[in-house]
């Protein structure tokens, strides 16, 4: 007869199973905690670098190649000591400093016109010019500036009276159209006011004081502000023409920049956003001022086709990962989003210490793309030539870059699914994970358990609900012993 296990042995086995399950759960929790700590350490390091480190993200090609060689061949041996002789180390530093030193001619502009104010001849030569022969000349140059003048540009209209028929009214030529309708401001003065205000950031009250100090002319800041508004109204047709060119583009680069502005009666400055739309092929740029950064601000420029319910612009928008662009694509069709290479590179640049074997080839590929664009700018290639070069040279690099990123992302997700831990979101390259953010629950149900009839699921919520359902199914597949809970709001 087979031996029957004693009850104590069964208790020990059951206890062992419980301890093994607790150990597995502890290991999973420990791995998750380590990943979260690594993510926070990376954030702290990035903030420290942003506050106290160099602002540049440039990476020397030689340094990049050296890092790749170190990954393949290992780090080189330490350099031998010089035995106290520091002359060998000082000479390269001195030579390096000598190479960086610029000449005096490089410190000042050499493209300005030259006005000869005076020609000086020695007194001996002036007394007996026949006894000397000119062999060369020397120059003494000083930078000068022509002081601006504020004056009235007057157009005289002669008025005539008929000698033969005194009953006829006087004859006078019609008055010319003013440069800015409704103002007495000329084109040059209007350009100076606008450039001083919006390029040199010189407020109107300082411009008014400068006119009084230099030209003894009293021009109030309210007048200057009115002239600036007149310039904007006069140039509105040009802005509308630039805006119309945006719809002819197949790809637009869009970004928003926060700018503080004065809000009378608010007590402090408020924050607005300057939206920039760029057609990279033609170089067309359009600026739009908005008080917010929601997707409704994009609709004011891109427009809505009432018949199809889609945006008037049909093409690709290259942008960062801001949610406003994703909301626009989710709600309206006809637009495809493309990532910004600068933002993508920045994330890999910050993660190069965690996984250099993965990050460095990606940085090298992006560097090659930057080099191609720099060459196109230097030779000032036309749009058709740029498009062809990007297709032939940049296309294979982009495909290889996409494969590298997709390969790492797939390996990262498969590794997390194999672990079977809690649901985590992939973070930056380097194995750093992000825990899902906690959501604020909203009471959308009645006390009896029925859904609030006042809340209806709109078309924009359907993708989100499908995503929640798929996430719940994945959690159920990973943890079949757990009770499946309904997705939160």
Secondary structure as UniProt FT lines:
FT   HELIX           7..52
FT   HELIX           61..73
FT   TURN            83..84
FT   HELIX           87..100
FT   HELIX           104..106
FT   HELIX           123..127
FT   HELIX           129..131
FT   STRAND          159..160
FT   TURN            166..167
FT   STRAND          171..172
FT   TURN            181..182
FT   HELIX           187..198
FT   HELIX           204..215
FT   HELIX           221..234
FT   HELIX           236..246
FT   TURN            247..248
FT   STRAND          251..261
FT   TURN            264..265
FT   STRAND          270..279
FT   TURN            280..283
FT   STRAND          284..290
FT   HELIX           295..302
FT   STRAND          304..305
FT   TURN            306..309
FT   STRAND          310..311
FT   STRAND          315..319
FT   HELIX           323..331
FT   STRAND          335..339
FT   HELIX           341..350
FT   TURN            351..354
FT   HELIX           356..379
FT   HELIX           383..389
FT   HELIX           390..394
FT   HELIX           395..419
FT   STRAND          424..426
FT   TURN            429..431
FT   STRAND          433..435
FT   TURN            447..448
FT   TURN            453..454
FT   HELIX           459..478
FT   TURN            480..481
//
